[in-house]
């Protein structure tokens, strides 16, 4: 599509989308950007992250003989051998946990009922120091024999679905279908089964373990639960393992950051004929989208870490024969490089300013348009330690269980520690997840024990056998 035709399409959607019953329009730019600085308003002080190539463009690092040997030694210990066998035998119990937990709704900002159930389950497993913190996270502490370090194991409790969503689980053999069943109820089950294995087989660790059912991982939750964990005056976390994502071969080591905004152009509105000449919010919005696309594309095409931008939703207007009194859009920008995010952010804000000025200059009557730019999410980016000790331990554990590690960047609870320079990874929850974030989301119990065994191996490698 030519630039001129693209602009016409944007303008047509902005001006007529709401009038014709179209609730939203999406325009994506997926290419590659320039530089910026870390996100603001977050806990503690961020680590510096240099630009790098995409994770998928680099060969996966090797675990190294020392970590391979360590993983094998742990795997062959008698208590771990017994725990592995027990984990495999508990498949049906774990699936019953999955159903029960999933049928407790946990919509954004309303995770309390599921949190209370998770507390009860940890206490039943014999973890004695369990509480819900000020923001709603479930915290379960298992003291280490030395306890100088703390390793956090985190699975988020929230889902993307609104409160009135039917979360009843429908089972067909080994396939479980329900909103949120994989992302991330299954992650909670892996965390509980890990705690159970440690308790039941009396496996101690040198470092203290902090099990966390976090709030606010999804969407506008903006990682609020983990932000709180790393807030001022909180227990120091030395290492962070999140459980979220698909099969056990997937290993997230870098955090895809995002800046998200809701932008609303406002004006007096009026009749399309009688008030012609007044500032037009839809036309200002269309110009802002076109200007942002033009400014952002060269940024994303420059060499370096991948970055993307998307105008995911637009709306406004009351009828076909009216000048709308407001026009809005929601915008998402992403990258693993915080400097690239800042470059996109600057291009976005410049486009808004220029579009507002040009539309106000074009009008011949009426009050000037105004614009509101509301931040609705800011997830910090971080490159992570691709060859760091925690990553290499995770690679060794995955390989020992027969997987082929696939290192990726993603947006998970691990974004916060990665950004702060704390060793962090996200490991898979196992099985086969399909249609995440959709009403027909499903999870298939295929070799699901491997994810729990992986979590056990990695925790013992990282926290040390007691």
Secondary structure, 3 states (H helix, E strand, C coil): CCHHHHHHHHHHHHHHCCCCCCCCCCEEEEEECCCCCCCCCCCCCCCCCCCCCCHHHCCCCCCCHHHHHHHHHHHHCHHHHHHHHHHHHCHHHHHHHHHHHHCCCCCCCCCHHHHHHHHHHHHHHCCCEEEECCCCCEEEEECCCCCCCEEEEEEECCCCCCCCCCCCCEEECCEEECCCHHHHHHHHHHHHHHHHHHHHCCCCECCEEEEEEECCCCHHHCCHHHHHHCCCCCCCCCEEEEECCCCCCEEEEEECEEEEEEEEEECCCEECCCCCCCCCHHHHHHHHHHHHHHHHHHHHCCCCCEEEEEEEEEEECCCCCEECCEEEEEEEEEECCHHHHHHHHHHHHHHHHHHHHHHHHHCCCCCCCEEEEEEEEEECCECCCCCCHHHHHHHHHHHHCCCCCEEEEECCCHHHHHHHCCEEEEECCCCEEECCCCCCCEEECCCCHHHHHHHHHHHHHHHCEC
